[in-house]
Amino acid sequence: MKRFKAIIQYDGTNFVGYQIQPNGRTVQEEIEKALLRMHKGEVVKIVGSGRTDTGVHAKGQVIHFDSPLAIPPIKYRKALQTFTPYDISIVSVEEVASDFHARFGTTGKEYRYFVKRSEFFDPFARHFTLHFPYELDISLMRKAANVLTGEHDFTSFCAAGSSREDKVRTIYSIDVIEEEDTLIFAFQGNGFLYNMVRILVGTLLDVGQGRLTVAQVKANLEARDRTQGAKTAPPQGLYLWEVYYQ
């Protein structure tokens, strides 16, 4: 039995998330179906670095699985790609040590959120960016991002239904990047809570519009109360960009 690590990409538009759910199509289900075909009916389970929600995309999701097949990783990648649908891409497959763990071995993650600022709505970008044609003060947004960087209790920036008791996380950096008519928020941290990135994006957009001050963002952070936080940004602009390991 060998352990393999794979980097995968997917368009989350038509998935109810990464993890198998009883109520819809998922990334995990599609990959495990492909592995089932490759292994002639033998069930092979995969472990992901973390979950993504309905409509959220991934450029660098990492999974691992164990397989008895004695084929080179490059051929494994091609075979796995053959049996997966067109909204999933198998970027790479490599053999790793038996103690490698896609979820528990992570040292950090990067998420990116894309905002389309053009005046006119682009129907071809609707599944991959948030259309936001309003004036924004980028300098104020960067000041608010500095307030949110570091180790904090992010209760105010986590979905109210989250079952995680420990809501302390460390954000290493928040970059606000301007590229033509697109605004990109890049978040790097040791881990992120349920809906945390989307709530952070909603907060920064409110700051940019003058709906929140930088002082209010700091107060909301210290309040540790979700009812004090901003609205959650829609899912389609969010990407799991990269997962880091030692």
C-alpha positions in Angstrom: 0.0 0.0 0.0 1.3 3.4 -1.0 0.3 6.9 0.0 -0.2 9.5 -2.6 -0.6 13.3 -2.4 -2.5 15.1 -5.1 -3.0 18.8 -5.8 -6.4 19.5 -7.4 -8.3 22.4 -8.8 -12.0 22.8 -9.2 -14.7 25.2 -10.3 -17.1 25.1 -7.3 -20.1 26.5 -9.1 -21.9 23.2 -9.4 -20.8 21.6 -6.2 -22.4 21.9 -2.8 -18.9 21.9 -1.3 -15.8 19.8 -1.1 -16.9 17.3 1.5 -19.5 14.6 0.8 -23.0 15.7 1.6 -26.4 13.9 1.5 -28.0 16.7 -0.5 -25.9 17.3 -3.6 -22.8 16.8 -5.7 -19.4 17.2 -4.1 -15.7 17.3 -5.1 -14.8 14.4 -2.7 -17.6 12.2 -4.1 -16.5 12.8 -7.7 -12.8 11.9 -7.0 -13.8 8.9 -4.9 -16.0 7.7 -7.8 -13.0 8.0 -10.1 -10.8 6.1 -7.7 -13.5 3.4 -7.4 -13.4 2.9 -11.2 -9.6 2.8 -11.2 -9.5 0.2 -8.4 -12.2 -2.0 -10.0 -14.8 -1.5 -7.4 -12.5 -1.2 -4.3 -13.4 1.8 -2.2 -10.6 4.3 -1.7 -11.3 7.3 0.6 -9.5 10.6 0.2 -8.6 13.2 2.9 -8.5 16.9 2.0 -6.6 19.7 3.6 -9.9 21.2 4.5 -13.5 21.9 3.3 -14.7 24.5 0.9 -18.3 25.5 0.8 -21.0 25.7 -1.9 -19.8 27.8 -4.8 -16.2 28.2 -3.6 -13.4 27.3 -5.9 -9.9 25.9 -5.4 -6.6 26.5 -7.2 -4.5 24.4 -4.8 -6.5 22.0 -2.8 -4.4 19.1 -1.4 -5.7 15.6 -0.8 -4.1 12.3 0.1 -5.2 8.7 -0.3 -3.7 5.2 0.0 -3.6 2.8 -3.0 -2.2 -0.7 -3.8 -1.8 0.1 -7.5 1.8 -0.1 -8.7 1.8 2.6 -11.3 4.0 5.7 -11.6 2.5 8.9 -10.2 2.4 10.6 -13.6 0.3 7.8 -15.0 -1.8 7.9 -11.9 -2.5 11.6 -12.5 -3.5 11.0 -16.1 -5.8 8.1 -15.2 -7.5 10.0 -12.4 -8.0 12.9 -14.7 -9.7 10.7 -17.3 -12.3 9.6 -14.8 -13.1 13.0 -13.2 -15.5 15.5 -14.7 -14.5 18.7 -16.5 -14.9 21.0 -13.5 -12.1 19.2 -11.6 -8.4 19.2 -12.6 -5.8 16.9 -11.2 -2.7 19.1 -11.2 -0.2 16.6 -9.8 0.1 13.3 -8.0 3.2 12.2 -6.1 4.1 9.4 -3.7 4.7 10.6 -0.2 5.7 9.1 3.2 3.0 7.0 5.0 2.8 9.6 7.8 1.9 12.5 5.4 -1.5 13.9 6.3 -3.2 16.4 4.0 -5.3 18.0 6.8 -3.2 17.6 10.0 0.1 18.3 8.4 -0.7 21.8 7.2 1.3 24.8 8.4 -0.9 27.4 6.7 -3.2 28.3 3.9 -3.8 31.1 1.4 -7.2 32.1 0.3 -7.9 34.7 -2.4 -11.1 36.6 -3.1 -11.7 38.4 -6.5 -13.8 41.5 -6.9 -14.7 42.8 -10.3 -15.0 46.6 -10.2 -16.0 47.4 -13.7 -19.1 49.6 -14.2 -20.9 47.0 -16.4 -21.8 43.5 -15.2 -19.7 40.7 -16.9 -21.9 37.6 -17.3 -18.9 35.5 -18.1 -17.3 36.3 -14.7 -20.4 35.9 -12.6 -19.4 32.5 -11.2 -15.8 33.5 -10.4 -15.8 37.1 -9.1 -18.0 39.4 -7.1 -19.3 42.3 -9.2 -18.9 45.4 -7.1 -19.0 48.7 -9.2 -18.8 51.1 -6.2 -16.2 53.6 -5.1 -13.7 52.2 -2.6 -11.1 53.8 -0.4 -8.2 51.3 -0.8 -6.0 53.0 1.7 -8.6 52.7 4.4 -9.1 49.1 3.5 -5.4 48.4 3.9 -5.4 50.1 7.3 -8.3 47.9 8.4 -6.4 44.8 7.1 -3.5 45.7 9.3 -5.8 45.7 12.3 -7.0 42.2 11.5 -3.5 40.8 10.9 -1.9 38.8 13.7 -3.2 36.4 16.4 -6.8 37.2 17.4 -10.0 35.6 18.6 -12.0 35.8 15.4 -15.5 35.0 16.9 -16.9 38.1 15.3 -15.7 36.9 11.9 -17.0 33.3 12.1 -20.4 32.0 11.1 -22.7 31.8 14.1 -23.4 28.1 13.6 -19.7 27.1 13.8 -19.1 24.2 16.2 -15.5 25.1 16.8 -14.9 26.3 20.4 -11.4 27.6 19.8 -11.7 30.6 17.5 -8.1 31.9 17.9 -6.3 32.1 14.6 -3.2 33.8 13.3 -3.4 35.8 10.0 0.1 36.3 8.7 -0.8 38.8 6.0 -3.8 40.4 4.2 -2.8 42.0 0.9 -5.2 44.2 -1.1 -4.0 44.0 -4.7 -5.3 46.1 -7.6 -5.1 44.6 -11.1 -6.8 46.7 -13.7 -10.6 46.5 -12.9 -10.1 43.6 -10.5 -9.4 43.8 -6.7 -7.8 40.8 -5.1 -7.8 40.1 -1.4 -5.0 37.6 -0.4 -5.2 36.1 3.0 -2.4 34.0 4.5 -2.8 32.4 7.9 -2.4 29.3 10.0 -6.0 28.4 9.6 -9.4 29.9 8.9 -12.8 29.5 10.6 -16.2 28.7 8.9 -17.0 31.7 6.5 -14.1 33.7 8.1 -12.6 34.9 4.8 -15.9 35.9 3.3 -16.8 37.8 6.5 -13.4 39.5 6.4 -14.0 40.5 2.8 -17.4 41.9 3.6 -15.8 43.9 6.4 -13.1 45.4 4.2 -15.6 46.3 1.5 -17.7 48.1 4.2 -14.6 50.0 5.3 -13.9 50.9 1.7 -17.4 52.3 1.3 -17.3 54.2 4.5 -19.9 52.0 6.2 -17.4 51.0 8.9 -14.4 52.9 10.3 -11.1 51.3 11.1 -11.8 51.9 14.8 -15.1 50.0 14.5 -13.3 47.1 12.9 -11.0 46.9 15.9 -13.9 47.2 18.3 -15.8 44.4 16.4 -12.7 42.2 16.6 -12.4 42.8 20.4 -16.2 42.3 21.0 -16.0 38.6 20.0 -19.6 38.7 18.9 -20.7 37.7 15.4 -23.7 40.0 15.6 -21.2 42.9 15.6 -19.5 41.8 12.4 -20.2 42.7 8.7 -22.2 40.6 6.2 -20.7 37.6 4.6 -19.5 38.2 1.0 -20.9 35.8 -1.6 -19.0 32.5 -2.3 -18.2 32.8 -6.0 -15.3 35.2 -5.6 -13.4 32.9 -3.1 -10.6 30.5 -4.0 -8.5 28.1 -1.8 -5.3 29.3 -3.4 -2.5 27.3 -1.8 -1.9 24.9 1.2 1.5 25.0 3.0 3.4 22.1 4.6 6.7 21.8 6.2 
